[in-house]
Amino acid sequence: MSKYQKIFELIKTKNVQLVDIRFMDFPGMHQHFTVPVSQLTEESFRDGFGFDGSSIRGWRQINESDMIVVPDPDTAVIDPFSRYPTLILFGDIFDPTTMMPYDKDPRGLARKAIAYMKSTGVADTAYFGPECEFFVFDDIRYGQTGNEGFYFIDSEEGHWNTGREEDPNLGYKPRFKEGYFPVPPSDKLHDLRSEMVMHLEQMGITIEAHHHEVASGGQCEIDIRYEPLLRMADVLQLYKYVVKNTAYREYMTATFMPKPIFGDNGSGMHTHMSLWKGDTPLFAGDGYAGLSELALHFIGGLLRHAPALCAFTNPSTNSYKRLIPGFEAPTRLAYSQRNRSAAVRIPIYSTNPKSKRAEYRVPDPSCNPYLAFAALLMAGLDGIQNKIHPGDPLDKNMYDLEPEELEGVRETPPDLAGALTALERDQEFLYKGNVFSEDVIDTWIWYKRDHEVAALAQRPHPWEFELYYDI
């Protein structure tokens, strides 16, 4: 049975009535439109569906707006939330005048990174396993006008509510930085996460575990089993979709914003990576922490290019409110086994060569995973090709070291503006194999500077009134 026949058999079996075509815009927002199932034919997987590309952020001008999205039959999954039986299909974006892949399509760019990796002969599969953290709140309000700006977050779990009248207040609210692994009733979101897991597994996504995370006020994590790069980027979009919609159905709200709560841990997306050739894991060896020389060079590439990578792996102004010392977010660009204060950690839960991997702890879930994963792979491959050794490991808690002990250890950029400047200075490694183009990099830097960095810099901050109002 062909993959097209399998889809139409699934449509028949599940009585599918609608098909939801999905893709991702340039900054990283999940997009969709829906067609009746009668409009999906085998030709759809060749000819695609037309749409207006000028209305998608960072893409086309209005005089060149026509674009085509071609659904990928390998991504078919049933939507667990739609009222009417609906099939989800992710698609790739093409220019209708040439039927060539559109270079600002994040999914297409990830495809190019995989093709480039294979062309080098280094590996044929790059596995990615992100640990995507998020918060679930009971209430969120925010606004900005000419004369006011505010946000208000609330959670039944929030430790700030220990004294609130709740008729009755039953307590069990995790203290700041003490939300890791308490059982219910302190963990009030256990059943909600279990419901999310059930939806994800129904969609064919393998889940390894779920748990409360460190922060008070509803921080959670659901661990996804590793997958090849493109599949994992698709999965991450479904993961966010399920998390948000499951919370919404229970009259709660989920966010992947990296640092919504002041004074507590933010949400990261520690990303585990390994390269394979056929059935052979390439990161296992007899070097430091059981790593191969190839793995060390891959890590060397990550650390060498880390400041530029931050423009993709930590692409929001809010990202850098997480990347500060003292909240389990790595700011020092070093590697180490078992050490969660290092930018690259080598997990040693198992001696099985197949489990040998590098965990890059810098990224957060505000990233566009197609672009972030592609950039990480390109940095690692550059390290392998140029034999960039990462230097000596730093097997100490870097948060407690004296300044002289950290001399020579580089840091992550202090803000998004710094990351974009780093990308301007270090981008050649991304051009190999025509994976990223100058236009893609320039558009990314322009969009982030104009729409995010400058937009935030122009607005008064509530804390500025505390600091300066009575000057």
C-alpha positions as CSV (number, residue, x, y, z in Angstrom):
1,M,0.0,0.0,0.0
2,S,1.5,3.4,-1.0
3,K,1.7,6.3,1.5
4,Y,-1.1,8.0,-0.4
5,Q,-3.3,5.0,-0.1
6,K,-2.6,4.8,3.6
7,I,-3.8,8.4,4.0
8,F,-7.0,7.8,2.2
9,E,-7.6,4.6,4.1
10,L,-7.1,6.6,7.3
11,I,-9.6,9.1,6.1
12,K,-12.1,6.4,5.4
13,T,-11.5,4.6,8.7
14,K,-11.8,7.7,10.9
15,N,-14.6,9.2,8.8
16,V,-12.5,12.4,8.2
17,Q,-14.5,15.3,7.0
18,L,-11.9,18.1,6.9
19,V,-8.2,18.4,6.2
20,D,-6.1,21.0,8.1
21,I,-3.0,22.2,6.2
22,R,-0.3,23.5,8.5
23,F,3.0,25.2,8.2
24,M,5.1,27.7,10.2
25,D,5.8,31.3,9.5
26,F,9.3,32.8,9.7
27,P,9.4,33.9,13.3
28,G,7.8,30.6,14.5
29,M,4.0,30.9,14.7
30,H,2.1,27.7,13.8
31,Q,-0.3,28.5,10.8
32,H,-3.1,26.6,9.2
33,F,-6.1,26.7,6.8
34,T,-8.7,24.0,6.3
35,V,-10.3,22.3,3.3
36,P,-13.1,19.8,2.9
37,V,-11.8,16.3,2.6
38,S,-13.2,16.2,-1.0
39,Q,-10.5,18.7,-2.0
40,L,-7.6,16.3,-1.0
41,T,-6.5,14.1,-3.9
42,E,-3.3,12.3,-4.8
43,E,-2.5,15.3,-7.1
44,S,-2.7,17.6,-3.9
45,F,0.6,16.0,-2.8
46,R,2.2,17.2,-6.1
47,D,0.4,20.4,-6.9
48,G,-0.4,21.7,-3.4
49,F,-2.8,24.4,-2.3
50,G,-2.5,28.1,-3.0
51,F,-2.5,30.8,-0.3
52,D,-1.5,34.5,0.3
53,G,2.2,34.6,1.3
54,S,2.1,38.4,1.8
55,S,0.1,38.0,5.0
56,I,2.7,35.8,6.6
57,R,5.3,37.6,8.7
58,G,8.7,38.0,7.1
59,W,7.7,36.5,3.7
60,R,6.4,38.1,0.5
61,Q,5.4,41.6,-0.7
62,I,1.8,42.0,-1.7
63,N,2.8,42.2,-5.4
64,E,4.4,38.7,-5.2
65,S,1.9,37.1,-2.7
66,D,0.9,33.9,-4.4
67,M,2.5,30.8,-2.8
68,I,1.9,27.1,-2.7
69,V,1.9,24.7,0.3
70,V,2.5,21.0,-0.7
71,P,1.3,18.6,2.1
72,D,3.8,16.0,3.3
73,P,2.0,12.6,3.5
74,D,4.3,11.4,6.2
75,T,2.9,13.9,8.6
76,A,-0.7,12.8,8.6
77,V,-2.3,12.7,12.1
78,I,-5.9,13.0,13.4
79,D,-6.6,16.2,15.3
80,P,-7.9,15.3,18.8
81,F,-9.5,18.8,19.4
82,S,-11.6,19.5,16.3
83,R,-15.4,19.1,16.6
84,Y,-15.5,17.4,13.2
85,P,-13.1,14.6,12.3
86,T,-10.1,16.4,10.9
87,L,-6.8,15.2,9.4
88,I,-3.7,17.4,10.1
89,L,-1.0,17.5,7.3
90,F,2.2,19.6,7.5
91,G,3.3,21.1,4.3
92,D,6.4,22.6,2.5
93,I,6.2,26.0,0.8
94,F,7.0,26.5,-2.9
95,D,7.1,29.4,-5.3
96,P,4.3,28.8,-7.9
97,T,6.3,30.5,-10.7
98,T,9.2,28.0,-10.5
99,M,7.8,25.3,-8.2
100,M,11.2,25.6,-6.3
101,P,11.2,25.4,-2.5
102,Y,10.8,28.8,-0.9
103,D,14.1,29.7,1.0
104,K,12.3,31.3,3.9
105,D,10.1,28.3,4.6
106,P,11.5,27.0,8.0
107,R,10.5,23.4,7.3
108,G,12.2,23.5,3.9
109,L,15.3,25.0,5.4
110,A,15.5,22.1,7.9
111,R,15.2,19.7,5.0
112,K,18.2,21.4,3.4
113,A,20.3,21.1,6.6
114,I,19.6,17.3,6.6
115,A,20.5,17.0,2.9
116,Y,23.7,18.9,3.5
117,M,24.6,16.6,6.4
118,K,24.1,13.6,4.2
119,S,26.2,15.1,1.4
120,T,29.2,15.5,3.7
121,G,29.3,11.8,4.4
122,V,29.7,12.5,8.1
123,A,26.3,11.0,9.1
124,D,22.9,10.2,7.6
125,T,20.7,10.8,10.7
126,A,20.7,13.6,13.3
127,Y,18.6,12.8,16.3
128,F,17.1,15.6,18.4
129,G,15.4,15.3,21.8
130,P,14.2,18.6,23.2
131,E,13.1,19.0,26.8
132,C,10.4,21.6,26.3
133,E,9.2,23.3,29.5
134,F,6.1,25.4,29.8
135,F,3.9,27.2,32.4
136,V,0.2,26.7,33.0
137,F,-1.6,29.6,34.5
138,D,-5.2,30.2,35.7
139,D,-5.3,33.8,34.6
140,I,-3.2,36.1,32.3
141,R,-3.8,39.7,31.6
142,Y,-1.5,42.2,29.9
143,G,-1.7,45.5,28.0
144,Q,0.3,48.4,26.7
145,T,-1.1,51.8,25.7
146,G,0.3,55.3,25.7
147,N,-0.4,55.9,29.3
148,E,-0.1,52.4,30.9
149,G,1.6,49.1,30.6
150,F,1.1,46.0,32.8
151,Y,0.9,42.3,33.1
152,F,-0.8,40.1,35.6
153,I,-0.3,36.4,36.0
154,D,-2.0,34.1,38.5
155,S,-1.9,30.4,39.4
156,E,-3.6,28.5,42.1
157,E,-0.2,26.9,42.7
158,G,1.7,30.2,43.0
159,H,3.5,30.6,46.2
160,W,2.5,34.3,46.2
161,N,-1.1,33.1,46.9
162,T,-0.4,31.5,50.3
163,G,-2.3,34.3,52.0
164,R,-5.1,34.8,49.5
165,E,-8.7,34.2,50.6
166,E,-9.8,31.3,48.4
167,D,-12.9,30.1,50.4
168,P,-11.0,28.0,51.6
169,N,-7.3,28.4,50.8
170,L,-6.0,24.8,51.1
171,G,-2.3,25.6,50.8
172,Y,0.1,23.2,49.1
173,K,1.6,25.9,46.9
174,P,5.2,25.1,45.9
175,R,7.8,27.5,47.2
176,F,10.0,29.4,44.6
177,K,12.5,27.0,43.1
178,E,11.0,24.0,44.9
179,G,8.5,22.8,42.4
180,Y,10.6,19.9,41.1
181,F,8.8,16.5,41.5
182,P,6.4,17.1,44.5
183,V,3.4,14.7,44.5
184,P,-0.2,16.0,44.5
185,P,-1.8,18.0,46.1
186,S,1.3,20.3,45.7
187,D,1.5,19.2,42.1
188,K,-2.0,20.3,41.1
189,L,-1.4,19.8,37.3
190,H,-0.7,16.1,37.3
191,D,-4.0,15.1,35.8
192,L,-3.8,17.9,33.2
193,R,-0.4,16.7,32.1
194,S,-1.6,13.2,31.9
195,E,-4.4,14.3,29.6
196,M,-1.9,16.0,27.4
197,V,0.2,12.8,27.3
198,M,-2.9,10.8,26.3
199,H,-3.5,13.2,23.4
200,L,0.1,13.1,22.3
201,E,0.3,9.4,22.3
202,Q,-2.9,9.1,20.4
203,M,-1.2,11.2,17.7
204,G,1.7,8.8,17.5
205,I,4.1,10.8,19.6
206,T,6.2,8.7,22.0
207,I,6.3,10.2,25.5
208,E,8.9,9.1,28.1
209,A,7.7,10.9,31.2
210,H,5.9,14.0,32.6
211,H,6.5,16.0,35.8
212,H,6.2,19.3,37.5
213,E,9.2,21.6,37.0
214,V,11.2,23.7,39.4
215,A,9.3,26.9,39.4
216,S,6.2,27.7,41.5
217,G,3.0,28.8,39.7
218,G,2.6,25.9,37.3
219,Q,5.8,25.0,35.5
220,C,5.7,21.7,33.7
221,E,7.6,19.4,31.4
222,I,6.6,16.5,29.2
223,D,9.5,14.5,27.8
224,I,9.3,13.5,24.1
225,R,11.3,10.5,22.8
226,Y,14.1,11.6,20.4
227,E,13.4,11.6,16.7
228,P,15.2,12.6,13.5
229,L,15.5,16.4,13.1
230,L,12.6,17.1,10.7
231,R,10.2,14.7,12.4
232,M,11.1,16.2,15.8
233,A,10.5,19.8,14.6
234,D,7.1,18.7,13.4
235,V,6.4,16.9,16.7
236,L,7.3,20.0,18.7
237,Q,4.6,21.9,16.9
238,L,2.0,19.2,17.7
239,Y,3.3,19.2,21.3
240,K,2.7,23.0,21.7
241,Y,-0.7,22.6,20.0
242,V,-1.7,19.8,22.4
243,V,-0.4,21.6,25.5
244,K,-2.2,24.8,24.7
245,N,-5.5,23.3,23.7
246,T,-5.7,20.8,26.5
247,A,-5.1,23.7,29.0
248,Y,-7.6,25.9,27.2
249,R,-10.3,23.2,27.4
250,E,-9.8,23.1,31.2
251,Y,-10.1,26.9,31.4
252,M,-6.4,27.3,31.9
253,T,-3.7,28.9,29.7
254,A,-0.3,27.5,28.8
255,T,2.7,29.5,27.7
256,F,6.1,28.7,26.2
257,M,7.4,32.2,27.1
258,P,10.9,31.6,28.6
259,K,10.6,33.8,31.7
260,P,7.1,34.9,32.7
261,I,7.7,34.9,36.5
262,F,10.3,37.2,38.1
263,G,12.5,35.6,40.7
264,D,11.9,31.9,39.8
265,N,13.2,29.6,37.1
266,G,12.4,30.1,33.5
267,S,11.4,27.6,30.8
268,G,14.3,26.1,28.8
269,M,14.4,23.6,26.0
270,H,17.5,21.6,26.7
271,T,18.2,19.8,23.4
272,H,19.8,16.4,23.2
273,M,21.6,15.6,19.9
274,S,23.5,12.7,18.4
275,L,24.6,11.7,14.9
276,W,24.3,8.2,13.4
277,K,25.4,6.5,10.3
278,G,23.1,3.6,9.6
279,D,22.8,1.7,12.8
280,T,26.1,3.0,14.2
281,P,26.0,5.8,16.9
282,L,28.8,8.2,16.1
283,F,29.1,10.0,19.5
284,A,30.3,7.0,21.5
285,G,34.0,6.5,22.0
286,D,36.8,6.3,24.5
287,G,37.3,10.0,25.1
288,Y,36.1,12.2,27.8
289,A,32.8,11.1,29.3
290,G,32.8,8.2,26.8
291,L,32.6,10.5,23.8
292,S,34.2,10.0,20.4
293,E,36.5,12.5,18.8
294,L,33.8,13.3,16.3
295,A,31.4,14.1,19.2
296,L,34.0,16.4,20.9
297,H,34.4,18.3,17.6
298,F,30.6,18.6,17.3
299,I,30.6,20.1,20.7
300,G,33.5,22.4,19.8
301,G,31.4,23.7,16.9
302,L,28.4,24.4,19.2
303,L,30.5,26.3,21.6
304,R,32.5,28.2,18.9
305,H,29.3,29.4,17.3
306,A,27.1,29.6,20.4
307,P,26.7,33.5,20.5
308,A,25.4,33.5,16.9
309,L,23.3,30.4,17.5
310,C,21.5,32.3,20.3
311,A,19.8,34.4,17.6
312,F,17.9,31.3,16.6
313,T,17.8,29.2,19.8
314,N,16.9,32.1,22.1
315,P,15.2,34.5,19.7
316,S,13.0,36.6,22.0
317,T,13.9,39.6,24.2
318,N,12.4,37.6,27.1
319,S,14.9,34.7,26.5
320,Y,17.7,36.7,28.1
321,K,15.7,37.2,31.3
322,R,16.1,33.4,31.7
323,L,19.8,33.3,30.7
324,I,21.1,34.7,34.0
325,P,23.1,33.0,36.7
326,G,21.3,31.3,39.6
327,F,18.3,29.9,37.8
328,E,19.7,26.7,36.2
329,A,20.1,28.4,32.9
330,P,23.6,28.1,31.4
331,T,25.4,31.4,30.7
332,R,29.0,30.0,30.5
333,L,30.1,28.4,27.2
334,A,31.7,25.3,28.5
335,Y,31.0,21.5,28.5
336,S,31.0,18.9,31.2
337,Q,29.6,15.5,32.1
338,R,26.6,15.5,34.5
339,N,26.9,19.3,35.1
340,R,23.7,21.3,34.6
341,S,25.6,24.6,34.9
342,A,27.4,24.0,31.6
343,A,26.1,25.0,28.2
344,V,26.8,21.5,27.0
345,R,26.2,18.6,29.3
346,I,27.1,15.0,28.7
347,P,24.4,12.8,30.3
348,I,25.8,9.6,31.8
349,Y,22.6,7.8,32.8
350,S,23.7,4.8,30.7
351,T,26.8,3.2,29.4
352,N,25.0,2.0,26.2
353,P,26.8,3.6,23.2
354,K,23.4,4.2,21.6
355,S,22.5,6.6,24.5
356,K,25.6,8.7,24.1
357,R,24.6,12.3,23.2
358,A,25.3,16.0,23.8
359,E,22.7,18.1,25.6
360,Y,22.8,21.7,24.6
361,R,21.2,23.6,27.5
362,V,21.0,27.1,26.1
363,P,17.8,27.0,23.9
364,D,14.4,27.9,25.1
365,P,10.9,27.1,23.7
366,S,10.3,30.5,22.1
367,C,12.4,29.3,19.2
368,N,11.3,28.3,15.7
369,P,12.5,24.6,16.0
370,Y,13.1,24.2,12.2
371,L,15.5,27.1,12.2
372,A,17.1,26.4,15.6
373,F,17.7,22.6,14.9
374,A,19.1,23.4,11.5
375,A,21.5,26.0,12.9
376,L,22.6,23.6,15.7
377,L,23.3,20.9,13.2
378,M,25.3,23.3,10.9
379,A,27.4,24.5,13.9
380,G,28.1,20.9,14.9
381,L,29.0,19.8,11.4
382,D,31.3,22.9,11.1
383,G,33.1,21.7,14.3
384,I,33.6,18.2,12.8
385,Q,34.8,19.5,9.5
386,N,37.3,21.9,11.0
387,K,38.2,19.7,13.9
388,I,37.3,22.4,16.5
389,H,38.2,20.9,19.9
390,P,36.1,22.3,22.7
391,G,39.1,22.5,25.1
392,D,39.2,21.2,28.6
393,P,35.9,20.4,30.3
394,L,34.8,22.4,33.3
395,D,33.6,19.9,35.9
396,K,32.6,22.4,38.5
397,N,29.5,24.3,39.5
398,M,30.1,27.5,37.4
399,Y,27.6,29.5,39.4
400,D,29.8,29.3,42.5
401,L,33.2,29.9,40.9
402,E,35.3,33.0,41.5
403,P,35.8,35.4,38.6
404,E,39.5,34.3,38.1
405,E,38.4,30.7,37.7
406,L,36.1,31.7,34.9
407,E,38.6,33.8,33.1
408,G,38.7,32.9,29.4
409,V,35.3,31.1,29.6
410,R,33.0,32.9,27.2
411,E,29.4,33.8,28.0
412,T,26.1,33.8,26.1
413,P,25.0,37.3,24.8
414,P,23.4,39.5,27.4
415,D,20.4,40.2,25.3
416,L,18.8,39.6,21.9
417,A,20.5,42.6,20.4
418,G,23.9,41.1,21.3
419,A,22.9,37.7,19.8
420,L,21.9,39.4,16.5
421,T,25.2,41.3,16.4
422,A,27.0,38.0,17.0
423,L,25.0,36.4,14.1
424,E,26.1,39.3,11.9
425,R,29.7,38.6,12.7
426,D,29.5,34.8,12.5
427,Q,27.3,33.4,9.8
428,E,29.5,31.7,7.2
429,F,29.0,28.3,8.7
430,L,25.3,28.6,8.0
431,Y,25.8,29.2,4.3
432,K,27.4,25.8,3.6
433,G,25.3,23.7,1.2
434,N,23.1,26.8,0.6
435,V,21.2,25.8,3.8
436,F,20.7,29.4,5.0
437,S,20.9,32.2,2.5
438,E,22.0,35.8,3.0
439,D,18.4,36.8,2.5
440,V,17.2,34.5,5.3
441,I,19.9,35.8,7.7
442,D,19.3,39.5,6.8
443,T,15.5,39.2,7.0
444,W,15.8,37.4,10.4
445,I,18.1,40.1,11.8
446,W,15.9,42.9,10.4
447,Y,12.7,41.4,11.7
448,K,14.0,40.8,15.2
449,R,15.6,44.2,15.5
450,D,12.7,46.2,14.2
451,H,9.7,44.3,15.5
452,E,11.1,43.1,18.9
453,V,14.3,44.7,20.1
454,A,13.4,48.3,19.1
455,A,9.8,47.9,20.0
456,L,10.7,46.9,23.6
457,A,13.4,49.6,23.9
458,Q,10.9,52.3,23.0
459,R,8.4,51.5,25.8
460,P,8.7,52.5,29.4
461,H,9.1,49.5,31.8
462,P,7.1,49.3,35.1
463,W,10.3,49.0,37.1
464,E,11.6,52.3,35.6
465,F,8.9,54.1,37.6
466,E,10.2,52.5,40.8
467,L,13.7,53.6,39.8
468,Y,13.2,57.0,38.4
469,Y,9.8,58.5,39.0
470,D,10.9,60.7,42.0
471,I,14.2,61.8,40.4
